[in-house]
Amino acid sequence: MAESTTTAGAVTWLTEARADVRRALAEWDRGDLAPVPVGAAWDVVRMPQRIGWRTIHCLRADSALLGPVLHTATHVEVLVPPGTARSWCAPQATTLSRGDFIAAPGPAVVAPLTVRTRSWIVAPTTPLLLTDPAELLSAYTTAHEAMKGVTT
């Protein structure tokens, strides 16, 4: 069974990401966000919030494996296998890879809990499972098409 909220699980997740584990745990103990590097253990696909939520709903409706997903004030960020974000191209979506960081709440901060407007929709687990980028792109394309003509 995957554990997302244990200290051991968090340490494993941070170590795989090549994060400063001590700093991250201290930030989380203070109730703050920790800088976690992107590119070693995963890349990130960042989508505008409304399309991102629809994308997550499409993935769930298709019973797709859904890895960690972070909700921010303006975006939904999905962790995908390392090296795959650079080739990911979709309207209104951006990617993060080696050299970038995410501001991550602790794995126990799952919606509706938030830390500085961030929470996990799907928290990181150990072993780390990641969303398939092809399935994500398909769901994103479906969500994007559904959003055409919809006003905010």
PEPE-V254961 format. One record per residue. N is the residue number from 1. RES is the residue in one letter. PHI is phi in whole degrees, 0 to 359 (* if undefined). OMEGA is omega as a letter, one per 20 degrees, with the letter a starting at -180 (* if undefined). Layout:
BEGIN
n:N res:RES phi:PHI omega:OMEGA
n:N res:RES phi:PHI omega:OMEGA
END
This chain:
BEGIN
n:1 res:M phi:* omega:a
n:2 res:A phi:282 omega:r
n:3 res:E phi:245 omega:a
n:4 res:S phi:251 omega:a
n:5 res:T phi:249 omega:a
n:6 res:T phi:283 omega:r
n:7 res:T phi:299 omega:r
n:8 res:A phi:300 omega:r
n:9 res:G phi:297 omega:r
n:10 res:A phi:295 omega:r
n:11 res:V phi:298 omega:r
n:12 res:T phi:299 omega:a
n:13 res:W phi:300 omega:r
n:14 res:L phi:294 omega:r
n:15 res:T phi:296 omega:r
n:16 res:E phi:300 omega:a
n:17 res:A phi:278 omega:a
n:18 res:R phi:65 omega:r
n:19 res:A phi:276 omega:r
n:20 res:D phi:282 omega:a
n:21 res:V phi:301 omega:a
n:22 res:R phi:301 omega:r
n:23 res:R phi:296 omega:a
n:24 res:A phi:299 omega:r
n:25 res:L phi:297 omega:r
n:26 res:A phi:294 omega:r
n:27 res:E phi:299 omega:a
n:28 res:W phi:294 omega:r
n:29 res:D phi:298 omega:r
n:30 res:R phi:279 omega:a
n:31 res:G phi:79 omega:a
n:32 res:D phi:242 omega:r
n:33 res:L phi:268 omega:r
n:34 res:A phi:242 omega:r
n:35 res:P phi:284 omega:a
n:36 res:V phi:237 omega:a
n:37 res:P phi:293 omega:r
n:38 res:V phi:255 omega:r
n:39 res:G phi:112 omega:r
n:40 res:A phi:276 omega:a
n:41 res:A phi:256 omega:a
n:42 res:W phi:195 omega:r
n:43 res:D phi:250 omega:a
n:44 res:V phi:230 omega:r
n:45 res:V phi:254 omega:a
n:46 res:R phi:251 omega:a
n:47 res:M phi:238 omega:r
n:48 res:P phi:305 omega:a
n:49 res:Q phi:308 omega:a
n:50 res:R phi:296 omega:r
n:51 res:I phi:292 omega:r
n:52 res:G phi:300 omega:r
n:53 res:W phi:297 omega:r
n:54 res:R phi:297 omega:r
n:55 res:T phi:299 omega:r
n:56 res:I phi:298 omega:r
n:57 res:H phi:298 omega:r
n:58 res:C phi:297 omega:r
n:59 res:L phi:299 omega:r
n:60 res:R phi:294 omega:r
n:61 res:A phi:297 omega:r
n:62 res:D phi:272 omega:a
n:63 res:S phi:56 omega:r
n:64 res:A phi:284 omega:r
n:65 res:L phi:294 omega:a
n:66 res:L phi:242 omega:r
n:67 res:G phi:278 omega:a
n:68 res:P phi:302 omega:r
n:69 res:V phi:225 omega:a
n:70 res:L phi:252 omega:r
n:71 res:H phi:255 omega:r
n:72 res:T phi:241 omega:r
n:73 res:A phi:298 omega:a
n:74 res:T phi:233 omega:a
n:75 res:H phi:221 omega:r
n:76 res:V phi:241 omega:a
n:77 res:E phi:243 omega:a
n:78 res:V phi:247 omega:r
n:79 res:L phi:276 omega:a
n:80 res:V phi:234 omega:a
n:81 res:P phi:304 omega:a
n:82 res:P phi:299 omega:r
n:83 res:G phi:87 omega:a
n:84 res:T phi:265 omega:a
n:85 res:A phi:291 omega:a
n:86 res:R phi:300 omega:a
n:87 res:S phi:267 omega:a
n:88 res:W phi:278 omega:a
n:89 res:C phi:226 omega:r
n:90 res:A phi:208 omega:a
n:91 res:P phi:299 omega:r
n:92 res:Q phi:70 omega:r
n:93 res:A phi:258 omega:r
n:94 res:T phi:233 omega:a
n:95 res:T phi:230 omega:r
n:96 res:L phi:236 omega:r
n:97 res:S phi:213 omega:a
n:98 res:R phi:315 omega:a
n:99 res:G phi:99 omega:r
n:100 res:D phi:263 omega:r
n:101 res:F phi:226 omega:r
n:102 res:I phi:249 omega:r
n:103 res:A phi:267 omega:a
n:104 res:A phi:254 omega:r
n:105 res:P phi:285 omega:r
n:106 res:G phi:300 omega:a
n:107 res:P phi:300 omega:r
n:108 res:A phi:278 omega:a
n:109 res:V phi:272 omega:a
n:110 res:V phi:250 omega:a
n:111 res:A phi:312 omega:j
n:112 res:P phi:270 omega:r
n:113 res:L phi:293 omega:r
n:114 res:T phi:218 omega:r
n:115 res:V phi:229 omega:a
n:116 res:R phi:45 omega:r
n:117 res:T phi:64 omega:r
n:118 res:R phi:237 omega:r
n:119 res:S phi:204 omega:r
n:120 res:W phi:275 omega:r
n:121 res:I phi:280 omega:r
n:122 res:V phi:232 omega:a
n:123 res:A phi:283 omega:r
n:124 res:P phi:296 omega:a
n:125 res:T phi:233 omega:r
n:126 res:T phi:238 omega:i
n:127 res:P phi:292 omega:a
n:128 res:L phi:288 omega:r
n:129 res:L phi:255 omega:a
n:130 res:L phi:238 omega:r
n:131 res:T phi:288 omega:r
n:132 res:D phi:292 omega:a
n:133 res:P phi:295 omega:r
n:134 res:A phi:292 omega:r
n:135 res:E phi:294 omega:r
n:136 res:L phi:297 omega:r
n:137 res:L phi:297 omega:r
n:138 res:S phi:298 omega:r
n:139 res:A phi:294 omega:r
n:140 res:Y phi:296 omega:r
n:141 res:T phi:299 omega:r
n:142 res:T phi:299 omega:a
n:143 res:A phi:295 omega:a
n:144 res:H phi:297 omega:r
n:145 res:E phi:298 omega:r
n:146 res:A phi:295 omega:a
n:147 res:M phi:277 omega:r
n:148 res:K phi:300 omega:r
n:149 res:G phi:84 omega:r
n:150 res:V phi:271 omega:r
n:151 res:T phi:268 omega:a
n:152 res:T phi:275 omega:*
END
